[in-house]
Amino acid sequence: MNSQKHLLIIDDDPDFVAGIRSILESANYLVDVAYNPKDGFEALQSKPYDMLLLDIMMGRGAEGVMVARKMRKDPKLRELPVLIITGIREQIAFLFPGGPVHPRFVEVDELVEKPVEPKLLLERVSALLQSAQAKKASPA
């Protein structure tokens, strides 16, 4: 059985995507990319992924939020771990009160700010994948 994890990045910045894709692939992850929310959501529905890395600010605004909200309403996608990698605080000066992400803003597993250090990126991805695996293994 191939235990290699399959990740999807949805981000409209090709240079940033190339950088984090390289980091993830060097850590032996399979990585697919979508450069806009529409293609990203279609990819999520067409293939099984182990995790989503999602930018918030795309297109006409915070379109990444809509992707995350649509995922949480989809029975097949709602359990998929989501790591937001964004410069949103810098772009809109929004501080998430009480935790990394305010639950009424958007339900995601974790948020890290751009630019992200490679070591932190790999730590967060690994931790979220392990947490998701533990949830699947524990009886409901």
N, C-alpha and C positions, 0 to 999 in steps of 0.2 A: 504493500500500500504506500502510495506517495503521500508523505506528510507535509509537503511543501505548501505553505499557505498562499492563497490567492487574494490579492488586494486590488481595490479599485481606487484610483485617485480622480476626483472631479475638481478641476481647478482650471481657470482660464489663462493662467500665466505660464506659457511654454518654458521659459527659462527656469522658473521655480520648479515646475513639474520635472524637468530633466534632472535637476539636482536631487530632488527627493527620490525620484525613481531610481537613480543610480545608487543612492545610499541603500535603498530597500533591496534592490537586486543584488548588491554586493553582500547582503546578509541572507541571501538565498530565498527571497520572497518572489513569487510570480506577481508581476504588476501590470495591470491594464490601466489605461488613461482615457478619460473623456474631458474635453476642453470646454464643455458647456453643460448646464444642468439637464437639458432635454436628453442629450446623448447619454449622459451619466445615468439618468433614471432608467432609460431603455436598457442600458448595459446591466444594471442591477436586476432588472426583470428577466433578462435573457440568459444569465449565467449565475451559478452559485459562487458567491464571494465569501471570504472569511472576515473581511473588514473593509470599511470605507474610510478614506481620508478625504475630507471635504472642505473646500473653501467656502466662505460665506458670501463675500462680496464678488459677484460675477454679474455680467450683463448689465441690466438696468438697476442693480442695487443688491439687496441681500437675498439673491435668488437661491443661495445655498440653504437658507432657512427653510424655503419651500420644499426642497428635496428632503431634508431631514424630517419635516412634518409629514410629507406624503409617505415616507418610509414607515413612520411609526403607526400609520393607519393601515398599512399593508401587512396582512398576517404572515406572509412569506418573508418580509424584510424587517419586521419590527424588532427582531432579536439580534440583527446584525450590528456588531460594535461600530460606532462612529467616532472618529477622531477628527475634530475640527482643527485645521491649521489655517490661521487667518491673521490678518493685521486689523481686524475689525475694531478693536479698542482704539487703535491709533487713528483709524479712518473716521470713526464716528464718536470717539471719546466716550464709549459706553463701557461702564464698569459693571461686571456681573456681580451682584451682591450675594454674599453668603457662601459662595463656592465658585468652582471654575466656570460653571454655566448656570444661569438662573433657569429653573425648570419651566417657568411660564414663557420664557423667551423661546427656547427650543430644547427639546429633550435629546441630548447626546451624551455620550459616555465621558468625553473629555475634550478640553480645548487647550491648544498650545498656540503661542503667538509666533508669527513670522518676524524675522527669520528664525528658524528652529535649528538648534545645534544637532548634528547627526547623532551623537550619543543619546540625547534626550528623545529624539524621534524614535530610535530603535528601542529604547527602554519603554516608551509609552505604547508603541505598537505591540511589543512582546507582552507587556502587562495586560493590555486589553484583550489580546488573543487568549491568554491564559485564563483570564476571568470568564470569557465567553465559553471556553472549553469546560471550565468547572461548572458553569450554570447548566450546560447541556448534560454533564455527567451526573449531576445531583437529581434525585427524584423530585418530581413536582409536588 
